[in-house]
Amino acid sequence: MARTDKKEQPQKTDSQQQDTPPKLPNMGLGMVAIAVYIIGGVATFAGIVLWVFYRDATLWGIGTGEAFGYLGICVGLIMTIFGVLLMRLFRNHG
């Protein structure tokens, strides 16, 4: 007869299963959400600077500061809103 050396592990009770620490991937996703939020804020303020101070300047020969300013403001606000939504999602369902 074959003999197994596996030890039986005791079953965890409900209170022991609830006391487990949060998983590391959830923390990583939270850091990504905060990074998206911060990058969105920086892009928004960079867009405001371009729109106000470089309105008539041609940047890199492809557009004016006003156009890049509007782009920075819009993309920055979208990223900021997306970062906030991600943070709420990971907090509630993490």
N, C-alpha and C positions, 0 to 999 in steps of 0.2 A: 504494500500500500504506500502511496505517495504521501509524504508528510509536508505540510506547509508550515513555514515559519512566520507567516504573517500574523501580526498582532492585531486584534480587533480594536478599533478606535471607538471610544465611547461616543454616543450620540450627544450632540450639543442641544442644550435646552433653548427655548425661545429667547430668554434674557441674554444668553451668551452669544447668540447670533446677532442680536441687535447692537451689541457693544463693539462690533468690528470697526476698525478705523476706516476712513475714506480711502478709496483706491487711488493710486498715483495717477492713472490716466485722467481722472476727473480734475485733478489739480493742474495737470498740464493743459487741459482744455480751458480751464479758468484763466490760466496765464495767457493763453492765446486770445481769449476774449478781452482781457485787460489791455493787451498789446494792440489789438484792433481799435479799441476805444481811444487809446492814447495817440496812435498814429492818425486816427481820424481827427482828433482835436488839433494836432500839429498841422495837418493838411488844411484844416479850416482856417486857422490863423495865418498860415503861409499864403493861402488864397486871398485873404483880406489884405495882407501886405502887398501882394502883387496887384491887386485891384486898385488900391489907393495910391501907391507910390510909383508903380511902373505901368501905369495905365496906357501911355502912348509909346512905350518902348517896345521895340521888336526883339523878341527873345529867341535866340538860336535860329533866326531866319525863318521860323515857321508860324509865328503868331505874335499877337500883342500881349502885353502883360494883363490887359483887361480880360482877354479870352482865357488865359491860364488862371487868372484870379477866380473867374466864375467856375472854371473846372475844379480848382482846388476847394472852393467853398462847397460846391455841390457834392463832390466825391467825399470830402471830409465829413460833411454832415451825414451822408449815407453810412459811412464807416462808423461814425460815432453811434448812430442809432442801432446799427447792426451789432456793435460791441455791447451796448446796453442790453439788447435782446438776448444775446448769447450769455451774458453774465446772469441774467434772470433765469434763463433756461437751465444753465448748469447748477445754479443754486437750488432751484426747485426740484430738479430731476436728477441731481447728482448722487 
